[in-house]
C-alpha cells in the first residue's frame, strides 16, 4: 500500500516542531537561576541549629574538694 508523500512531510514537520520546542525549553532552563526557596533555606538552617544543639557536648562540672578540718 502506497502512502501519500504529504503524510511523510506532515510527520516530519510535526517532529521538527517538537524538536524546536524541546530545544527552546532546554535553552530557557539553562538561563534560569537555580536557587533554593526561602522555605527550604529556613528548614535547613533550623535543622543545622538543632543538630548543633543536640550534638554539642555538655560541659562537665568539676567541683573542688574541700578539706575537712581535723580534730
C-alpha positions as CSV (number, residue, x, y, z in Angstrom):
1,X,0.0,0.0,0.0
2,X,1.4,3.3,-1.1
3,X,1.2,6.3,1.3
4,X,0.9,9.8,0.0
5,X,4.2,11.8,0.3
6,X,2.3,14.6,2.1
7,X,1.8,12.3,5.1
8,X,5.5,11.9,5.4
9,X,6.1,15.6,5.1
10,X,3.4,16.3,7.8
11,X,5.0,13.8,10.2
12,X,8.4,15.4,9.6
13,X,7.1,18.9,10.2
14,X,5.5,17.7,13.4
15,X,8.7,16.1,14.6
16,X,10.6,19.3,13.7
17,X,8.2,21.4,15.8
18,X,8.6,19.0,18.7
19,X,12.4,19.3,18.4
20,X,12.2,23.1,18.3
21,X,10.0,23.2,21.4
22,X,12.4,20.9,23.3
23,X,15.4,23.0,22.2
24,X,13.7,26.2,23.4
25,X,12.8,24.7,26.7
26,X,16.4,23.5,27.2
27,X,17.7,26.9,26.3
28,X,15.3,28.6,28.8
29,X,16.1,26.1,31.5
30,X,19.7,26.9,31.1
31,X,19.0,30.6,31.7
32,X,17.0,30.2,34.9
33,X,19.0,30.9,38.0
34,X,18.6,27.9,40.3
35,X,18.3,28.9,44.0
36,X,16.7,27.1,46.9
37,X,13.5,28.6,48.0
38,X,13.3,30.6,51.2
39,X,11.3,27.8,52.9
40,X,14.0,25.2,52.1
41,X,16.7,27.5,53.3
42,X,14.9,28.1,56.6
43,X,14.3,24.4,57.2
44,X,17.9,23.7,56.5
45,X,19.0,26.4,58.9
46,X,16.7,25.1,61.7
47,X,17.9,21.6,61.2
48,X,21.5,22.6,61.4
49,X,20.8,24.6,64.6
50,X,19.1,21.6,66.1
51,X,21.9,19.3,65.1
52,X,24.5,21.6,66.6
53,X,22.4,21.9,69.8
54,X,21.9,18.2,70.2
55,X,25.4,17.1,69.4
56,X,27.2,19.7,71.4
57,X,29.0,18.2,74.4
58,X,27.7,19.5,77.7
59,X,30.4,20.9,79.9
60,X,31.4,18.7,82.9
61,X,31.2,20.5,86.2
62,X,34.2,19.6,88.4
63,X,33.8,20.6,92.0
64,X,36.7,21.4,94.1
65,X,37.1,19.1,97.0
66,X,37.0,20.9,100.3
67,X,39.3,19.9,103.1
68,X,37.7,18.7,106.2
69,X,39.1,20.2,109.4
70,X,41.0,17.7,111.5
71,X,40.3,17.5,115.2
